[in-house]
Amino acid sequence: MDSIIQIRPARPNDALKLSILYKTVYIHTYGFEGVSDEYANFIEDQFSPVFLESKIEKEDGFQLVADLKNNLLGVTEICYDKQNPIDGISRPELSKLYILEAFSRKKIGTQLILEAERIIQNKGYSEYWLCVWALNPKAISFYEKMGFEAQGTVPFQMETNCYENLVMIKKLQP
């Protein structure tokens, strides 16, 4: 890549591109048995452009995108004051970190996480948490390298199927 990847806040006019990015990464990561009705319903509900635009405009968190020449390569989403299902304490949650497969291993996830942490710390928080699918060793390894530690597991219920998620937490350095 001969251009610099810019990490910037998501804008409402990013919603359509974000919808495609989220759907692509979600299917690539979780659609190992194809796209079931359950997945299709979840994806359509959670990743519609209208829903994503409304999330960008809310002030209960933020989304950052990795932008290369106005093309989105990845996104992270932080939700403030979300109750951790293991310890019950409310703090920021890293609710999503999605990078297009063609751009993995290019430090985009690291850049997004570091910028998110800067914002989280500037808001006065000293730690944050996430849930990651327990059968996603690539993601778990990445989060461990970024300083997250496992706290326990929780179920993620879809329509009929339930999936085990690992809850991880990271304490931020002052």
Contacts in CASP RR format, 6 or more apart in sequence:
PFRMAT RR
TARGET T0000
AUTHOR 0000-0000-0000
METHOD contacts of the structure
MODEL  1
MDSIIQIRPARPNDALKLSILYKTVYIHTYGFEGVSDEYANFIEDQFSPV
FLESKIEKEDGFQLVADLKNNLLGVTEICYDKQNPIDGISRPELSKLYIL
EAFSRKKIGTQLILEAERIIQNKGYSEYWLCVWALNPKAISFYEKMGFEA
QGTVPFQMETNCYENLVMIKKLQP
1 68 0 8 1.000
1 106 0 8 1.000
3 68 0 8 1.000
3 69 0 8 1.000
4 68 0 8 1.000
5 66 0 8 1.000
5 67 0 8 1.000
5 68 0 8 1.000
5 73 0 8 1.000
5 106 0 8 1.000
5 108 0 8 1.000
5 111 0 8 1.000
6 66 0 8 1.000
6 67 0 8 1.000
6 68 0 8 1.000
7 64 0 8 1.000
7 65 0 8 1.000
7 66 0 8 1.000
7 67 0 8 1.000
7 111 0 8 1.000
7 112 0 8 1.000
7 115 0 8 1.000
8 64 0 8 1.000
8 65 0 8 1.000
8 67 0 8 1.000
9 62 0 8 1.000
9 63 0 8 1.000
9 64 0 8 1.000
9 65 0 8 1.000
10 18 0 8 1.000
10 56 0 8 1.000
10 62 0 8 1.000
10 63 0 8 1.000
10 64 0 8 1.000
10 65 0 8 1.000
10 75 0 8 1.000
11 56 0 8 1.000
12 53 0 8 1.000
12 56 0 8 1.000
12 57 0 8 1.000
14 56 0 8 1.000
14 65 0 8 1.000
14 72 0 8 1.000
15 49 0 8 1.000
15 50 0 8 1.000
15 52 0 8 1.000
15 53 0 8 1.000
15 56 0 8 1.000
16 49 0 8 1.000
17 71 0 8 1.000
17 72 0 8 1.000
18 47 0 8 1.000
18 49 0 8 1.000
18 52 0 8 1.000
18 63 0 8 1.000
18 65 0 8 1.000
18 72 0 8 1.000
18 75 0 8 1.000
19 47 0 8 1.000
19 48 0 8 1.000
19 49 0 8 1.000
19 52 0 8 1.000
21 72 0 8 1.000
21 74 0 8 1.000
21 75 0 8 1.000
21 98 0 8 1.000
21 100 0 8 1.000
22 43 0 8 1.000
22 46 0 8 1.000
22 47 0 8 1.000
22 52 0 8 1.000
22 75 0 8 1.000
22 96 0 8 1.000
22 98 0 8 1.000
23 43 0 8 1.000
23 47 0 8 1.000
24 100 0 8 1.000
25 74 0 8 1.000
25 98 0 8 1.000
25 99 0 8 1.000
25 100 0 8 1.000
25 101 0 8 1.000
26 39 0 8 1.000
26 43 0 8 1.000
26 47 0 8 1.000
26 98 0 8 1.000
27 34 0 8 1.000
27 35 0 8 1.000
27 39 0 8 1.000
27 43 0 8 1.000
28 101 0 8 1.000
29 133 0 8 1.000
29 136 0 8 1.000
30 39 0 8 1.000
30 133 0 8 1.000
31 39 0 8 1.000
35 43 0 8 1.000
37 159 0 8 1.000
38 158 0 8 1.000
38 159 0 8 1.000
38 160 0 8 1.000
38 161 0 8 1.000
39 158 0 8 1.000
41 159 0 8 1.000
42 158 0 8 1.000
42 159 0 8 1.000
45 51 0 8 1.000
55 63 0 8 1.000
55 77 0 8 1.000
56 63 0 8 1.000
60 79 0 8 1.000
60 80 0 8 1.000
60 81 0 8 1.000
61 77 0 8 1.000
61 78 0 8 1.000
61 79 0 8 1.000
61 80 0 8 1.000
61 92 0 8 1.000
62 77 0 8 1.000
62 78 0 8 1.000
62 116 0 8 1.000
62 119 0 8 1.000
63 75 0 8 1.000
63 76 0 8 1.000
63 77 0 8 1.000
63 78 0 8 1.000
64 75 0 8 1.000
64 76 0 8 1.000
64 112 0 8 1.000
64 115 0 8 1.000
64 116 0 8 1.000
64 119 0 8 1.000
65 72 0 8 1.000
65 73 0 8 1.000
65 74 0 8 1.000
65 75 0 8 1.000
66 72 0 8 1.000
66 73 0 8 1.000
66 74 0 8 1.000
66 75 0 8 1.000
66 99 0 8 1.000
66 103 0 8 1.000
66 108 0 8 1.000
66 109 0 8 1.000
66 111 0 8 1.000
66 112 0 8 1.000
67 73 0 8 1.000
73 99 0 8 1.000
73 100 0 8 1.000
73 103 0 8 1.000
73 108 0 8 1.000
74 98 0 8 1.000
74 99 0 8 1.000
74 100 0 8 1.000
74 103 0 8 1.000
74 108 0 8 1.000
74 109 0 8 1.000
74 112 0 8 1.000
75 96 0 8 1.000
75 97 0 8 1.000
75 98 0 8 1.000
75 112 0 8 1.000
76 94 0 8 1.000
76 96 0 8 1.000
76 97 0 8 1.000
76 98 0 8 1.000
76 109 0 8 1.000
76 112 0 8 1.000
76 113 0 8 1.000
76 116 0 8 1.000
77 94 0 8 1.000
77 95 0 8 1.000
77 96 0 8 1.000
77 97 0 8 1.000
78 92 0 8 1.000
78 93 0 8 1.000
78 94 0 8 1.000
78 95 0 8 1.000
78 116 0 8 1.000
78 119 0 8 1.000
78 120 0 8 1.000
78 128 0 8 1.000
79 92 0 8 1.000
79 93 0 8 1.000
79 95 0 8 1.000
80 92 0 8 1.000
80 123 0 8 1.000
81 90 0 8 1.000
81 91 0 8 1.000
81 92 0 8 1.000
82 90 0 8 1.000
82 91 0 8 1.000
82 92 0 8 1.000
82 93 0 8 1.000
82 95 0 8 1.000
82 129 0 8 1.000
83 89 0 8 1.000
83 90 0 8 1.000
84 90 0 8 1.000
84 91 0 8 1.000
84 93 0 8 1.000
84 129 0 8 1.000
84 151 0 8 1.000
84 167 0 8 1.000
84 169 0 8 1.000
85 131 0 8 1.000
85 154 0 8 1.000
85 167 0 8 1.000
86 151 0 8 1.000
86 152 0 8 1.000
86 154 0 8 1.000
86 167 0 8 1.000
87 151 0 8 1.000
91 125 0 8 1.000
91 127 0 8 1.000
91 128 0 8 1.000
91 129 0 8 1.000
92 120 0 8 1.000
92 123 0 8 1.000
92 125 0 8 1.000
92 128 0 8 1.000
92 129 0 8 1.000
93 128 0 8 1.000
93 129 0 8 1.000
93 130 0 8 1.000
93 131 0 8 1.000
94 113 0 8 1.000
94 116 0 8 1.000
94 128 0 8 1.000
94 129 0 8 1.000
94 130 0 8 1.000
95 130 0 8 1.000
97 109 0 8 1.000
97 112 0 8 1.000
97 113 0 8 1.000
97 130 0 8 1.000
97 139 0 8 1.000
99 108 0 8 1.000
99 109 0 8 1.000
99 112 0 8 1.000
109 142 0 8 1.000
110 146 0 8 1.000
113 146 0 8 1.000
117 128 0 8 1.000
117 172 0 8 1.000
120 128 0 8 1.000
120 172 0 8 1.000
121 172 0 8 1.000
125 172 0 8 1.000
126 171 0 8 1.000
126 172 0 8 1.000
126 174 0 8 1.000
127 169 0 8 1.000
127 170 0 8 1.000
127 171 0 8 1.000
127 172 0 8 1.000
128 169 0 8 1.000
128 170 0 8 1.000
128 172 0 8 1.000
129 151 0 8 1.000
129 167 0 8 1.000
129 168 0 8 1.000
129 169 0 8 1.000
129 170 0 8 1.000
130 143 0 8 1.000
130 148 0 8 1.000
130 167 0 8 1.000
130 168 0 8 1.000
130 169 0 8 1.000
131 154 0 8 1.000
131 156 0 8 1.000
131 165 0 8 1.000
131 166 0 8 1.000
131 167 0 8 1.000
131 168 0 8 1.000
132 139 0 8 1.000
132 140 0 8 1.000
132 143 0 8 1.000
132 165 0 8 1.000
132 166 0 8 1.000
132 168 0 8 1.000
133 139 0 8 1.000
133 156 0 8 1.000
133 163 0 8 1.000
133 164 0 8 1.000
133 165 0 8 1.000
133 166 0 8 1.000
134 140 0 8 1.000
134 153 0 8 1.000
134 163 0 8 1.000
134 164 0 8 1.000
134 165 0 8 1.000
134 166 0 8 1.000
135 163 0 8 1.000
135 164 0 8 1.000
140 166 0 8 1.000
140 168 0 8 1.000
143 168 0 8 1.000
143 170 0 8 1.000
144 168 0 8 1.000
146 170 0 8 1.000
147 170 0 8 1.000
148 168 0 8 1.000
148 169 0 8 1.000
148 170 0 8 1.000
149 168 0 8 1.000
149 169 0 8 1.000
149 170 0 8 1.000
150 166 0 8 1.000
150 167 0 8 1.000
150 168 0 8 1.000
151 167 0 8 1.000
151 168 0 8 1.000
151 169 0 8 1.000
152 166 0 8 1.000
152 167 0 8 1.000
153 164 0 8 1.000
153 165 0 8 1.000
153 166 0 8 1.000
153 167 0 8 1.000
154 164 0 8 1.000
154 165 0 8 1.000
154 167 0 8 1.000
155 162 0 8 1.000
155 163 0 8 1.000
155 164 0 8 1.000
155 165 0 8 1.000
156 162 0 8 1.000
156 163 0 8 1.000
156 164 0 8 1.000
156 165 0 8 1.000
END
